[in-house]
Amino acid sequence: MDENREPRIRVAPGGVTRRMVLGSGAATGALLFAGLPRLAWAAGRPADETAPAQVPVELKVNGHTHVLTLDPRTTLLDALREHLGLTGSKKGCDHGQCGACTVLLDGRRINACLTLAVMHDGEPITTIEGLADGETLHPMQAAFVAHDGFQCGYCTSGQICSAVGMLGESRAGMPSHVTADLEQARPELTDAEIRERMSGNICRCAAYPNIVAAIRQVAGMPT
């Protein structure tokens, strides 16, 4: 082979080379990474139309009414933490998997990170800050202290709110996946029932036996 001979470039039909295709692909990728879709979407639109309009929201939290103006995409968790300063509800996974953000909506437990604030306009919300009666702890809070139901404490707010809601569900006769007799008016709250009903709340410190003991105490069961 003649070393001085330039390599031949194979040309595809239409005069497009493989090198040209690869080069244009790389350039397109760089533009996409730099945010071209958003720029194209906003092109030709007035500046005030590139973001959702702020909307008024009335949140009733822990017995107090708060009138806020929020981006409609604001989660309930961010509204509580960033706009109302109620930081007891924690942002753990922000995907509804750990339960650290659990609050009570009219007594029913929900993950605050999975719902929008605007969806709960005027509805009663209780966070960990609203469970105590002044300086008197809620029975579930006192039981968690008595049984060392926490270590680092990050999940504790969600654990306690979830436990309060769970006991309400149990008293109402709601079954769980481990309830043996679905015809029981009120399923027996065994350790297996408690663990199943609390399975949406993760404790990375693994204080689960103590959490179960605290719930048993509040439920009036021997510990």
Residue pairs with C-beta under 8 A, 6 or more apart in sequence:
9 17
9 19
10 17
10 18
11 17
12 18
41 50
42 50
51 71
52 71
52 72
52 73
53 72
54 69
54 70
54 71
55 69
55 70
55 71
55 72
55 118
56 67
56 68
56 69
57 67
57 68
57 69
57 70
57 79
57 117
57 118
57 121
58 65
58 66
58 67
58 68
58 121
58 122
59 65
59 66
59 68
59 79
59 84
59 117
59 120
59 121
59 125
60 66
60 122
60 123
60 124
60 125
61 80
61 84
61 86
61 125
61 126
61 127
61 130
62 86
62 125
62 126
62 127
62 129
62 130
63 130
66 83
66 84
68 79
68 83
68 84
68 117
70 79
70 83
70 117
70 118
72 116
72 118
73 116
74 83
74 116
74 117
74 118
75 112
75 113
75 114
75 115
75 116
75 117
76 103
76 110
76 112
76 113
76 115
76 116
76 117
76 119
76 120
76 125
77 89
77 91
77 94
77 101
77 112
77 113
78 117
79 117
80 86
80 89
80 103
80 112
80 125
80 127
81 87
81 89
81 91
86 127
86 129
88 127
88 128
88 129
88 157
89 100
89 101
89 102
89 103
89 112
89 127
89 128
89 157
89 158
89 161
90 100
90 101
90 154
90 155
90 157
90 158
91 100
91 101
91 113
92 98
92 99
92 100
92 101
92 154
92 155
92 158
92 202
93 100
93 113
94 113
95 113
95 114
96 111
96 113
96 114
97 202
98 155
98 158
98 201
98 202
99 111
99 155
99 158
99 159
99 162
99 200
99 201
99 202
100 154
100 155
100 157
100 158
100 201
100 202
101 111
101 112
101 113
101 158
102 109
102 110
102 111
102 112
102 157
102 158
102 159
102 161
102 162
102 165
102 200
102 201
103 109
103 110
103 112
103 125
103 126
103 127
103 128
103 161
104 110
104 125
104 126
104 127
104 161
104 164
104 165
105 120
105 123
105 124
105 125
106 123
106 124
107 126
107 165
107 168
108 165
108 168
109 161
109 162
109 164
109 165
109 166
111 200
126 161
127 157
127 161
128 157
128 160
128 161
131 137
131 138
131 140
131 141
131 160
131 161
131 164
132 138
132 141
137 145
138 160
138 164
139 218
140 160
140 163
140 164
140 167
140 214
140 215
140 218
141 160
143 149
143 214
143 215
143 217
143 218
144 150
144 156
144 159
144 160
144 210
144 211
144 214
146 214
146 217
147 210
147 211
147 213
147 214
147 217
147 223
148 207
148 210
149 156
149 159
149 207
149 210
149 211
149 213
149 214
150 156
150 159
150 203
150 205
150 207
150 210
151 203
151 205
151 207
152 204
152 205
154 204
155 201
155 202
155 203
155 204
155 205
158 201
159 198
159 201
159 203
159 211
162 198
162 200
162 201
163 198
163 211
163 214
163 215
163 218
166 194
166 197
166 198
166 215
167 215
167 218
167 219
169 197
170 186
170 187
170 189
170 193
170 197
170 219
171 186
173 184
173 185
173 186
173 187
175 182
175 184
175 187
176 187
176 193
176 196
176 197
177 196
178 192
178 193
178 196
179 187
179 193
180 187
181 187
187 193
189 216
189 219
189 221
191 212
191 216
194 212
194 215
194 216
195 208
195 212
198 211
198 212
198 215
203 211
213 223
216 222
216 223
217 223
